[in-house]
Amino acid sequence: MQTDYDVVIVGAGPAGSTTALYATQAGLNVLLVDKKQFPRDKICGDAISGKSITYLKELGLLDCVERAPHRKVNSVLFSAPNGKSVKIYFKPSPENGNLHGYICRRLIFDNILFQAAQEKVDTVEGFTVTDVLRESGRVLGIVGRETGGASQEIRARIVVGADGFSSIISRKLGIYDMDPDHWIVATRAYYRGVSVDPEAIELNYIEDILPGYFWIFPADDGMVNVGLGMVHSRLKKKGIRLRYAHLEAVKAPHFRERFEQAEQIGDIAGWNLPVGSKRRVISGDGFVLVGDAAGLIDPFTGEGIGNAMCSARIAARVIAEALSDGDVSAARLATYDQRLWQRLGPELRLSYQLQKIGQIKPLINLVVSKAAANPDVADWIAGMMAGIIPKRELANPLTYVKLLFK
């Protein structure tokens, strides 16, 4: 391993590996490190959205996902606290035309991306970052060690923090931002023997966990990914123990029968999701943050892979431009923030509005009932998910009023 690179990327999940792949396209000398050994699991809903498919196609990796164990899904089933439900089929994305998404376990999906990156850049697994190298406020590299090894310094012209919600890079730089109003806590467990629609993901709104939801996603090999998520501040306010809420959801009247013959595989695991309902510090002198480290998870759906890959692509291009200019200052790298929020800002703001709507039980009941009874409402929701509704229309509250009360 060298000790001097153009770019050092900390974290080899979807955000880090995607950044590495796009950076190498620009001819940059890249090191990708991760504290784990691949393949490794990552607690997640395992949903690969249309946005992710856009980047997988660009990187020539969609066929790898198709060949790997997965489940293809073409619709989402929403259910309201009153028990009403509606199934909405995906519309083709304007970016890639796909009418479906994938459920691919992160044990498999992340390894596909990492193996692709490993073919093109230097990688070190089992490497724990302990500090950030700085001089006069500018980031110059990282300090860390391989398992059982001595501490070492690795210098880089730019450091990318792709190290998840508990990012050591953001912590060492003093910009870690754990805001309970913009933070979701979630559980996940795998089951076999659950009655499901094999082509639909489910988002079930249960009264006790609003504005969160209880999801049921069909996975490969007869497995089902089941979990729930809730805004951290509201969880604390209601005094909810999330693991207990997960078990209670499985036993709830609407779901009990479907889980009667189910076998839980492994334990219920929990994790944290910093959502993009607020802007955080994501760049500075000599560094950028991508993916969960940048707090880009969708506030409404909890999906983060698509936004992670989107941030990676934008970051890699800005980094290449900055290095070509010989300017890695905070002012130059702020171009990353600008482009990222221009791309993701409108949909993250909309998702935050929808999350707030999800706190109001009568409104959730109304939306689901209207979508079930009115094809125009269902069609509009499908278009919103696919990103084919004009942003100005999404930002106008009158749009929702006209749809729901026509």
N, C-alpha and C positions, 0 to 999 in steps of 0.2 A: 504494500500500500504506500502510495506517495504521501507526502505531508503538505502538498501545496496544489490547490485546484482552482479552477474558475468558480465552481459552485459545489458546495457541500450541502446535501439535503438530509435532514434529520427526520427519519420516519419513512418507512417504505410501504405504507398502505396505498390506497388509490390516489390520494393527493400527491404523495412523494414519488411513487413510481411513475405516475403520469407526468409530473414535472420533469423527471429525469429523461423520459422518452422524448418529450418535446424539446428539452434543452439540448439533447444530443443531436437532434435534427438541425440545430443551429451551429453544430460543430464545437460545442463547449466541452471542456474537460470536467467531468462530473464524478463526484463520490456520493453514493447513497448508503446511509447506515441505518440500522434498526436494532433495537435492543433484543428483539426476538429472533428465533430461527424459523424460517419458512419451510413448509406451510404452517401457518398458525391461525387459530380462530380469532375472530373479532366479533364481539357482541353487537348484533345489528338485526334489523328486520329482513336483510338479505335482498331487498328489492333493487333491481337495476332498471332505472327509468329510461324514457326516451332520450333525455338529455345525455345520459351516460352512453347510450348507443351511438350517438353522434360522434363522440370522441373515440369509442372503440373502433368504429368504422375508419376514422381518420388514421388511427394507429395500426390498422390492419389486424385487429385482435378480436373482431366479432366472431369469426369462425372458430377461434379458440374457445369462446364461451359456448358456442353452439355444440362443439364436440365434447365439452365437459358436462358433468351431471348438472342439470338445471330443470326448471319448470317454466314453460312459456305461458304468460297470462295476457288476456285481451280485454279485461274489464275490472271495474272496482264495484264492490257491493257496499253501499252505505246503509247502516241501520241507525235509527234514532232511539232515544230513551223510551219512547212509547211503543217500541217494537216494530214500527213500520220500517220497511226497507225498500231500496231501489238499486237496481243493477244498471250501471252506466258503462257502455263500451267505449274503449279508447278511440280517439280520432287520430288520423295520421299527423305526426309532427311535421311542421314546415321545414325543419332542419334535416330530417332523415326519412320521413314518409312511413315510419314504422307504425303498425297497428297493434303492436304488442310490446310488452316488456318481459323481463326475466326475473325469476327468483333463483338466485345462485348463491349458495352458502359462501360466506366470506372466507372460510378455510380454503375454498377452491378459487373464488374470484380474485382475491388479493394475490394468491400465488401465481395466477396467470399473468397479472400485471408485473409482479416482481420478477418472474422468470424472464419476461420480455425485456425488462430494464437491465437485468443481470447480463444479458447477451451484449449490451451496448455500453454500459458504464461500469466503473469500479463499484463493487458492493461489499459491505462488511456486515454480516449478521452477528448477533450477540454483542453488539457494541453499545454501551451505555454512556450517554453524554452526561457529563457532570457540571460543565460550565461553558460559558461563552467567552472567547477571546475578544478583548476590546482595547482600543487605544484612542484617547481623546474623544470618547463617546461613539466611535465607529466600530462596528463588528468586523473582526478580522478572521474569525474561525471558531473552532470548538475545541473543548478539552473532554476526553473520555477514555474509556478502556474497553478492550475486548474481555470476554469472560476469562477470568484468571490471569489477565495480563496487567502490565504496568500502565499507568496513566500516560497519555500522549496528547500532544497538540497537533491539530490539523488546521492549516491555514487555507483560507478561501477568499476570493474577491467578493463573493456574496454567499451568505448562509440562508438556507430556506428551512423554516420551521414547518414541518409537516407531521408533527408528533402528537396530534390529537388534542382532546379536550383538556388534558393536564399538561400541556406543552411545557417542557423544561426550558425551551428557548424563550418563550414569553415570560416565564417565571424569572429566569435569570436576568432578563432585560427590564423587569419591573412593570410589565404591561399586562400581566395576567388579569383577566376581568371575569370573575365569577359572579354574575348578577342574577339573583334568584328569580327575578321577573322575566329574564330572557335566557332561561336555562331549563331544560326538560330532563327529568329523571325517568328512566325506563327500565323495564324488565324484559327478559326473553327466555323462553324454554322451547325445546323441540319435543314434539309428540309424534306418535304413530297411532293410527286407528281413529283419527278424528274425521267426522263426516264433513267434507268440503266440496265446493265447486272447484274442480282441478284447474280451471282457466280464469279464476277470479281471485283478486285479493280482497280482503274484507277490512273495513274500518267501521267499528261498532262503537257508537257513542252511548256510554253507560252513565247514568245520572251521578253516581258516586265519584266518578273520576273526571267529570267535565272540568276544564275544556280539553282533557286528554281523551284518548280512545283506546279500545281493546282491539288489537289486530289479530287476524288469522290469515296466514299466507301459505299456500301450498308449495312445498319444496320437492326436491327429488327423492326417489327411493321410498315413497310413501310417507315421508316426513312432513310435518307441518310446523312452521315457525309461528309461535304464539307469544304475544306480549302486550304490554300496555305502557303508556307514557303519560306524564302529567307535568305541568309547569311547577317548578320547584317551590316557588313562593306559595302557591295555592295548596300544594301538598302539605307544606308545613302549617299553613293556616287551618286546614281541615284536620290536621293530626293523623293523616293517612300513612299507614305502613304499606309500602308499595308491594312487597312480597305477599303480604296478606291479601291486598286488593287483587293481585293476580290470581291467587287461589280462589277467592270469592267470585271473580268474574267467570272462571271456568265452571263454577257451580251455579251460576245465575240461571233463572228460569229459561231465558232465551237460548242458553248454550248447554245446559246440563245434559240433555239427552245426547247431544252430539259428542260429548266427551265421556260418555258412560263406558265405552269399550277402549278408551284411549290409554296408551302407555307413555308416560313421561320419560324422555331420554335425557339423562343427566339432570343437573340441578337448574333451578331458576337463577339466572344471572342478571345483574343490574349494571347499568352504565349511565353516563351523563352525556347530554347533547346541548352544547352551546348554540343557540339559535340566532339566525340573522335578522332578528327584529330590532337590533340596535347596531350601530357602527362602532367597531372596536379599532384599536391601533393595530394595523396589519403590515406596516412597513416602516423603515427608518434607515439610518446610515448603515449600509452594508447588509441589510436583511429584509426578507419578506416572510409572511406567514400564509399558508394555504390550507384549504380544507377545514377540518374541525378546529385546528389550531387558530384559524381566523374567525371561528364562530359563524359558519355559513350554512348551518342546517336549516331546512325549511321549517318555519314556526308552526305550520298547519299540519303537514304530513309527517314531519320528522325525518324525511329522506335527506341524506347528505352526500351520497356518492356522486350524483350528477353535478352538484355545485362544487364538490371537491375537485373533480376532473376539470370543470370549467375554470376554476381559479388557477389550477396547475397550468393549463394552456396559456392563459393570459400572463401569468407570472413568468413562464419560460420565455415568452416573446419580449416582455419588458426587460427581463434580465439580459437577454441577448443584445437588445438595443443599447442598454446602459453600459454593458461591458465594451461594446463596439465604440461607444462614445468616450469611454474611459471615465465615466462619471457614475459612481454608485452612491451618491449622496441621498439623503432623505428626500430632498426636493425632486431629484430625478426619479427615484423609485416610487414616488407618490403617483406617478403615471399608472402604476399597477392598481392602486386604490380607485382612481378615477375610472379606468376602463372596467374594473370589476363591478363597481356599483352602477355604472351605466348599463352593464349587461344584466346583473342580478337584482339591482335595487328595486325596480318596479314590481317584480314578482314576489320578492321578499316582503315588501310593504303590503301587498295584497294578501299574502299568506298570514301576515300578522293580523290584518283585519278579520280574516276568516277565523283565526284562532280565537279572537275576542268574541266573535259571533258564537263560537262553540261553547262559550261559557253560559249561554242563555238557553236553557232547556226548551222553552216554547218555540224559540226561533229555529233550533235544530230540528224539532219535530215538524215545523212548518216547511222548512226547506226540503226535507226528505219526502214529506207527503206530497208537496207540489211537484217535485221531480218524478215521483212515481205516477202521478196523475196527468202530468203535462209534458209531452215530448219536447216542447220548446225549452222548458227549464232544464231537462236532462241533457238536451243537446248543447245548451249554453255551458253547463258544468263540464261536459266533455271537451268543448272547445277551450275553456279556461285551462283545463289540465294539459291540453296539448299545446297551449301557447298561441292559439290562432284567434283569440279575442283581442281586439285592439286595446292597448294599454290605457288609452284615454277613456275607453268605455268601462274598463275594470275599475278605474279610479273614481268613477261617478256613482255615488250612492243611489241616485235615481234609477240606475240600471237594475239594481236588485229589487227595488220597490216595484218597478213596472213588471218585472218577471214574476214576482211572488204574488202580486195582487191583481194580475190581469184576468 
